[in-house]
């Protein structure tokens, strides 16, 4: 399984219009959001709360 979804990455490259700095900022923003949500996501997974897990994991 690839680390990145290649189709979504290609879409982001189109959105960024070849601006690698902008693409990097998109990635950094995503990672920052993930870092904030990870503890809550882990808790939902450990509680086997599928509804909450799906809700948290679809933040993007």
C-alpha positions in Angstrom: 0.0 0.0 0.0 1.6 3.3 -1.0 2.1 6.0 1.6 0.3 8.5 -0.5 -2.9 8.2 -2.6 -1.3 8.9 -6.0 -4.6 10.0 -7.5 -5.2 12.5 -4.7 -1.6 13.7 -4.9 -2.1 14.3 -8.7 -5.2 16.3 -7.9 -3.3 18.4 -5.4 -0.6 19.0 -7.9 -3.2 20.3 -10.4 -4.7 22.6 -7.7 -1.2 23.9 -6.8 -0.6 24.7 -10.5 3.0 23.6 -10.4 3.8 25.7 -7.3 5.8 23.3 -5.2 5.9 25.7 -2.3 2.1 25.8 -2.2 2.0 22.1 -2.5 4.4 21.8 0.5 2.2 24.1 2.5 -0.9 21.9 1.7 1.0 18.9 3.0 2.2 20.7 6.1 -1.3 21.8 6.9 -2.6 18.2 6.5 0.1 16.8 8.7 -0.6 19.5 11.4 -4.4 18.6 11.3 -3.6 14.9 11.6 -1.3 15.5 14.5 -4.1 17.3 16.4 -6.7 14.6 15.6 -4.6 11.5 16.1 -5.1 11.1 19.9 -8.9 11.3 19.4 -8.7 8.9 16.5 -6.6 6.4 18.5 -9.1 6.6 21.3 -12.1 5.9 19.0 -10.3 3.0 17.4 -9.3 1.5 20.8 -12.9 1.8 21.9 -14.0 0.1 18.7 -16.3 3.0 18.0 -16.7 2.7 14.2 -19.0 5.8 13.9 -16.6 8.1 15.8 -13.6 6.6 14.0 -15.1 7.3 10.6 -16.1 10.8 11.7 -12.7 11.7 12.9 -10.8 10.1 10.0 -12.8 12.0 7.4 -11.7 15.5 8.6 -10.0 16.2 5.3 
